[in-house]
């Protein structure tokens, strides 16, 4: 299963072409794709028109929607943040730490377009769906 981050969904719904949106387009209907509850909120809050909001909501809730946090993930996310910080790397958003940690702990590949996830791939074993087979 592949978790798709809001950075990719936002580009996808805007019609922006990128390697990540191309990969998402190829995966839809072919592979089990998940989104997260926090990702769902982040993506849907950006739609100004009700019609677009409803279309996006229908697509996103047709996927597996995972709870991303919880106390165990929150604690491990804090550990991961501290590990990266000790290496001189600061992740800009706590939500990115939670998403990356959920993927690492659950064995999910992450399709993302935000550089905050790169240190998780390089140092903590997060699998990038863009490069994963």
N, C-alpha and C positions, 0 to 999 in steps of 0.2 A: 504494500500500500504506500502511496505517496501523499504527503501532506503538502498542500499548496499554500504558500504565504500570501498575505494581503498585497505585498508589493507586486506579485505576478497577477493576481486577480484584478487589481486596479488597472494595470496596463492592459490586460485582456479586455475588460469592459470598455476601456477608452479606445480600443482598436489599435493600440500601439504595437508595432511589429518588433519583436526581439527574439533572441534564441529561447528565452523562457516562455514567452507567449506561444511561440511555434511549438515548443515541446508540450505545453498544456493542451493546445489544440489537437495535437497528435494523440495525446493520452485520453482525452475525453471519449468515453464510450468504448475504450480499448483496455483500460487498466482501472483498478480500484483506486479512486481518488478520495482523499479526505480533506476536510477543512476543520478548523477549530472554532469553538464558541467565540473566542476573543477575535479571531480573524473575521468571522461572520459579522460581528458588530462593527469592526473597523471598516470593512468593505461597504456594508450597507449604509452606514451613516453618511457616506459621500455622495449618495444619489439625491439630487435636488427634486427630480420629478418622480411622482408616485408610481407612474407606469414603469419606469426604469427600475425603481426600487423593487417593485413586485416581481418583475421578470428575473432580476438578479437573485432575489430571495428564493424564488421557485427553483432556479438552477442550483443554488448553493445548498439548500436543504434536501435536494434529491441525492446529494452525496452523503458520505459518512461524516457526521458532525461530532467531533471529539471534544470532551472537556479537556482543556489544555493544562490546567494547573492542579490545585489540590495541595495539601500540605507536604506530601512527599516530594512532588515535583518542585514546589517552591523552595524547599530546603536544598535540594540538589542544584537547582538553578542558582541559588546564592553561592553554593560551593563552586560551581562552574564559573560564575562571575569573578569570584575571588581568585580562582586559578588563573584566569586570563589576566586579571589586574596585576597579579604577581609577575606576569610576563611582560608587563608594560602595555597591555591592551585594555582599553576601556570600551565596553559595549554601550552604545548610546541609549538604548531603550530596554527597560526591564522586560517588556513584552517579548522582545527578541530572545532574551535569555530563557524565558519560560518556554517559548516555542521550540527553540533549539534543544533544550533539555528534554522536553516531552518526546521529541523525535529520537534523540539518542537513547533514552530510557526504553522507548517502545520499539526500537529497531526500524523506524520509518525513515525513508529518504525524504528530503525537503526540497521542493522546487521554490526557489527564491530569487529575487533580483536586488536584494539589499546587502550591502557590504558588511553589515554587522554580523552576518552569519559566517563569513569566511574564516574567522579565527576558530569557530566551533568545528569547522571542517578540518582545518590545519592542525589543531591541537587537541581536540576532544572527541574525535571520531564521528562527528555528524556526517551523514552521507548526503551529498548533493545529488538531487534527481536529474540535474542537467548532465552530469558525467556518469551517473550510475547506469549499468546495463538494464 
